[in-house]
């Protein structure tokens, strides 16, 4: 929603100021189709050359993702903390035997199935299950677990940022591509140097539309979308840090509820549940755990 409003403000203010100051839109509109064809064609072609098919496809999905914003809200973070509490409590009470059945089929587990929005995040669920499963085979050194999880998070974050880097690179190149289109317009103008001044003026103005479009698209459209995508990706990676904090705390022998409280403090402040809200969620999780055979 904010993206759309921002783009409308950009277009209204940029072209509105041009018209109010006496600019002639007919010159811009006349040059727009062929200048846009040159800029868009060169940009898309360079984008395809510079990136793999997977990255290009992910970048298109990333544009949509930048409009939607981060998927995590306060309720999701509270559910994640409650899920981690349930899993770690089950691990502590039932050991490897008690937890493995939940890790092998998360969709069938009563611990996971209560949180369908979390289950929809397959990467996060695999991350949780993989490291809890590793702990069932005596991989319990807190320092090794922390290092392994941090490396995994960094790898995942790097892969998630590839589409964003591709879009940012495209944004950085658009002003130069706009100059390419403008130079072609100047070459065309020089071939008509014998024309009257008013015609030459219109042709030069049309050529400058290429530079204008390159800069406008770079700094007002593609660049901001790339920045918004990075913000969204960074936001969606916060849950992995919560999982790491809780599991490493458990491996260090910290009481489960204390480990979850420490993880709560890793939650982004605008989405963090209060101590009382988390305590209520954990009390509810305890009641449900008592009904599940270990």
C-alpha positions in Angstrom: 0.0 0.0 0.0 2.7 2.5 1.0 4.7 1.6 -2.1 1.8 2.5 -4.4 1.2 5.8 -2.5 4.9 6.6 -2.8 5.0 6.0 -6.5 1.9 8.2 -7.1 3.5 11.0 -5.1 6.6 10.7 -7.2 4.8 10.9 -10.5 2.5 13.7 -9.4 5.2 15.9 -8.0 7.8 15.3 -10.7 5.5 15.8 -13.7 3.3 18.3 -11.8 6.2 20.6 -11.2 7.3 20.2 -14.8 3.9 21.2 -16.1 3.4 24.0 -13.6 6.8 25.5 -14.6 5.7 25.7 -18.2 7.1 22.4 -19.5 5.6 20.9 -22.5 4.4 17.3 -21.9 4.0 16.6 -25.6 7.8 16.5 -26.1 8.1 14.0 -23.2 5.2 11.9 -24.4 6.5 11.8 -28.0 9.9 10.6 -26.9 8.7 8.3 -24.1 7.9 5.1 -26.2 11.2 4.8 -28.0 13.3 6.0 -25.1 11.6 3.6 -22.8 12.1 0.8 -25.3 15.8 1.4 -25.4 16.2 1.7 -21.6 13.8 -1.1 -20.6 15.2 -3.4 -23.3 18.8 -2.8 -22.4 18.1 -3.1 -18.7 16.2 -6.4 -19.0 18.8 -7.8 -21.4 21.7 -6.8 -19.1 19.8 -8.2 -16.1 19.3 -11.6 -17.8 23.0 -11.7 -18.9 24.2 -10.9 -15.4 22.1 -13.3 -13.4 21.1 -17.0 -13.4 17.6 -18.0 -14.3 16.8 -18.8 -10.7 18.0 -15.4 -9.5 16.1 -13.6 -12.2 12.9 -15.5 -11.3 13.5 -14.8 -7.6 14.0 -11.1 -8.3 10.6 -10.9 -10.0 9.1 -12.6 -6.9 11.1 -10.2 -4.8 9.4 -7.2 -6.4 6.0 -8.6 -5.3 7.5 -9.4 -1.9 8.7 -5.8 -1.5 5.1 -4.6 -1.9 3.8 -7.1 0.6 6.5 -6.4 3.2 7.6 -8.7 6.0 5.3 -11.7 6.8 6.0 -11.8 10.5 3.8 -10.1 13.1 3.5 -10.1 16.9 1.3 -13.2 16.9 3.7 -15.1 14.8 6.6 -14.4 17.1 4.5 -15.3 20.1 3.6 -18.6 18.4 7.2 -19.3 17.5 8.3 -18.8 21.2 5.5 -21.1 22.3 6.4 -23.7 19.8 10.1 -23.7 20.9 9.0 -24.0 24.5 6.8 -27.0 23.6 9.6 -28.7 21.7 12.4 -28.0 24.2 10.1 -29.1 27.1 9.3 -32.3 25.3 13.0 -32.9 24.6 13.9 -32.3 28.2 11.2 -34.7 29.5 11.2 -37.4 26.8 14.8 -37.2 25.4 15.6 -38.2 21.9 12.8 -40.8 21.8 10.2 -38.3 22.9 11.1 -35.5 20.4 12.0 -37.5 17.2 8.4 -38.4 16.3 7.6 -34.7 16.2 10.7 -33.8 14.1 10.2 -36.6 11.5 6.7 -35.5 10.6 6.1 -31.9 11.7 2.8 -31.5 9.8 1.4 -34.5 11.7 2.8 -33.4 15.1 0.4 -31.9 17.6 3.2 -29.5 18.7 3.6 -28.1 15.1 0.1 -28.4 13.7 -1.3 -25.8 16.1 0.7 -23.2 14.2 -0.2 -23.4 10.5 1.4 -20.1 9.7 4.7 -21.3 11.1 4.4 -24.6 9.3 4.0 -22.7 6.0 7.6 -21.4 6.5 9.3 -24.6 5.3 12.9 -23.3 5.7 12.3 -22.2 9.3 10.7 -25.5 10.2 13.5 -27.5 8.6 16.0 -25.3 10.5 14.4 -26.1 13.8 14.0 -29.8 13.2 17.5 -30.2 11.8 19.3 -28.8 14.8 17.0 -30.5 17.4 17.6 -33.7 15.5 21.4 -33.1 15.6 21.1 -32.7 19.4 19.5 -36.1 19.7 22.8 -37.7 18.4 24.9 -36.0 21.1 25.7 -32.8 19.2 25.3 -30.9 22.4 28.4 -28.6 22.7 26.7 -25.1 22.9 29.7 -23.4 21.1 29.5 -25.9 18.2 25.8 -25.5 18.0 26.0 -21.7 18.0 28.7 -21.6 15.4 26.9 -24.1 13.1 23.6 -22.3 13.4 25.2 -18.9 12.8 26.9 -20.2 9.7 23.6 -21.7 8.5 21.7 -18.4 9.1 24.4 -16.4 7.2 24.2 -18.8 4.3 20.4 -18.6 4.2 20.5 -14.8 4.5 23.1 -14.5 1.7 21.0 -16.7 -0.6 17.8 -14.7 0.2 19.7 -11.4 -0.7 20.8 -12.5 -4.1 17.6 -11.2 -5.9 17.9 -7.9 -3.9 21.5 -7.5 -5.0 20.5 -8.1 -8.6 17.8 -5.4 -8.4 20.2 -3.0 -6.8 22.8 -3.6 -9.5 20.1 -2.9 -12.1 19.1 0.3 -10.3 22.8 1.4 -10.2 23.1 0.8 -14.0 19.9 2.6 -15.1 21.3 6.2 -15.1 24.1 5.0 -17.5 21.6 3.2 -19.7 19.6 6.4 -19.8 22.7 8.2 -21.1 23.0 5.5 -23.8 19.4 6.3 -24.9 20.1 10.0 -24.7 23.3 9.7 -26.8 21.4 7.9 -29.5 18.9 10.8 -29.5 21.7 13.3 -29.9 23.2 11.3 -32.8 19.7 11.4 -34.4 19.6 15.1 -33.8 23.0 15.7 -35.4 21.8 13.9 -38.5 19.1 16.6 -38.8 21.3 19.6 -38.1 19.9 21.4 -41.1 16.4 21.6 -39.6 14.9 24.7 -38.1 15.8 25.6 -34.5 12.4 24.7 -33.1 12.6 21.2 -34.6 16.2 20.7 -33.3 15.1 21.9 -29.9 12.3 19.4 -29.7 14.7 16.6 -30.8 17.3 17.5 -28.2 14.6 17.7 -25.6 13.4 14.2 -26.6 17.0 12.9 -26.4 17.3 14.2 -22.8 14.1 12.3 -21.9 16.4 9.2 -22.0 18.7 10.6 -19.3 15.7 11.7 -17.3 14.0 8.3 -17.4 17.2 6.5 -16.5 17.7 8.6 -13.4 14.0 8.6 -12.4 13.7 4.8 -12.7 16.9 4.2 -10.8 16.4 6.5 -7.8 12.6 6.6 -7.6 11.5 3.1 -8.6 13.9 0.2 -8.9 16.4 1.5 -6.2 13.7 2.0 -3.5 12.1 -1.4 -4.3 15.5 -3.0 -3.8 15.9 -1.2 -0.5 12.4 -2.3 0.6 13.2 -5.9 -0.4 16.4 -5.9 1.7 14.4 -4.5 4.7 11.8 -7.3 4.2 14.4 -10.0 3.9 16.2 -8.8 7.0 12.9 -8.7 8.9 12.0 -12.3 7.9 15.4 -13.5 9.0 14.9 -12.4 12.7 13.0 -15.6 13.6 16.1 -17.7 12.9 18.0 -15.7 15.5 15.3 -16.4 18.0 15.5 -20.1 17.3 19.3 -20.1 17.7 19.1 -18.2 21.0 16.5 -20.7 22.5 18.3 -23.8 21.3 21.7 -22.7 22.3 20.4 -21.6 25.7 18.8 -25.1 26.1 22.1 -26.7 25.2 23.8 -24.6 27.9 21.6 -26.1 30.5 19.5 -23.0 31.0 15.9 -23.7 32.2 13.6 -23.9 29.2 11.4 -21.0 30.2 14.4 -18.8 30.9 15.8 -19.7 27.4 12.5 -18.7 25.8 12.5 -15.5 27.8 16.0 -14.7 26.5 14.8 -15.5 23.0 11.9 -13.1 23.5 14.4 -10.3 24.1 15.8 -11.0 20.6 12.4 -10.2 19.0 12.2 -6.9 17.1 10.8 -4.4 19.6 7.7 -3.5 17.5 6.7 -7.2 17.3 7.9 -8.4 20.7 5.2 -9.9 23.0 5.2 -8.6 26.5 6.4 -10.7 29.4 2.8 -11.2 30.5 1.7 -12.1 27.0 4.4 -14.7 26.6 3.7 -16.1 30.1 0.1 -16.6 29.2 1.0 -18.3 25.9 3.4 -20.6 27.7 0.8 -21.5 30.4 -1.5 -22.5 27.6 1.3 -24.5 25.9 2.0 -26.3 29.2 -1.7 -27.4 29.5 -1.5 -28.7 26.0 1.8 -30.5 26.6 0.2 -32.3 29.6 -2.4 -33.7 27.2 0.2 -35.1 24.8 1.8 -38.4 25.6 5.6 -38.2 25.8 
